[in-house]
Amino acid sequence: MVATRYTVRVGPTAAKHLDKIAGYISQDSPNNAVRFIEELTEAILSLSHFPLRCGIAPEGELRGSVVRQLVYGRYRVLFTVRESEVRVHGIRHASRRPKR
């Protein structure tokens, strides 16, 4: 059985979230910020293989698509899957309430 490879697209809101996370971490440690963003980006890109392994997010649905979450450290990467595309919509700190 050949696994389907998905294209991962990071939306503009998620890209802004990455920048904000990097800025926040870099206040204490620029080196840690770079490393963490690299590792988080690698985790996001891992969604190209088996994105349905991730559970459904409390947010539920977005424009008729099920919102899933990849938990990485203290962050939740929120994304949808349509056909062979994974679209990352946002990244939220796990302590924040789910968006409704």
N, C-alpha and C positions, 0 to 999 in steps of 0.2 A: 504494500500500500504506500503510495507516494503522498506525502503531506503537502497540503496547499500552503504556499508562501503568500503572506499578506503584505501589502504595501502599507507602511506606517506613515501617516501624515500628522504632523504636529500643527494644530491650528494657532492662529495669532494670539488668542487668549492664553493658551497653554505656554506659548513661547514667552509671553510677558510674565507668566507665573515663574518660569524657570529663571528669568532675569531677576525677579524680585527675591527669589530664594537665594540666588547667588549673592545678591547685594546684602541680604540679611546676614548670611553666614560669613561673608568677607569682612564684616565689621569687626569680628573677633579674629578671623584667620583666613586671609586670602588664599593660602595654599589649600586649606580644607575645603573652601568654597569651590575651587577648581576641581578638586578630586571628587567631591560629592556630586557636582553637576555632571561630570564625566560618567560616574557610576549610575546616576539616575537616568541619563540619556541612554546608556547601554541597556538598562532595564526596560526602558520604553521601547527601544529597538527590538528587544526580545519578543515583543508582541507580534513580530512578523511570523513567529511560529506558535501555533496553538493559542490564539488570543482568547478563545472560549474557555480556557483553563481558569480564567479569572472569574470571580463571583460577580453577581449583580450588585451594583451600588445602591445605597439607600435612595439615591435620586430617582431611580426607577427608569423613566423614559425621557427621551429627548427627541422631539420631532418624529415620533413614531418608532424610534429605535431604542432597544434596551441599552441602558448605560451600565457599563461594567467598570470594575476598578481593579487596578494593580496596586497592591500595597508595597511600598518601598520605604523602609525605615519608618519615619513618622508621617509619611506623605501618602496620599491616595491619588493615583493617576486615573482620571476619569476619561473613558473612551467608549466609542460605539464601533460596531463591526457591521459593514454592509458589503455583501459579495466578497471581494478579495481585498478590501481596504479597511484598515484600522484608522480611525480619526480620533486623535487625542484632543479633547475639548478643554481640559483644565487639570490643574494639580493643586490639591488642597491639603493643608496640614490636617492630620487625623483628629486633632482635638477640636477642629471647627465643626459646627453642626452641618449636616447635609443641606445642600441648597434645595429648596422646594419651588 
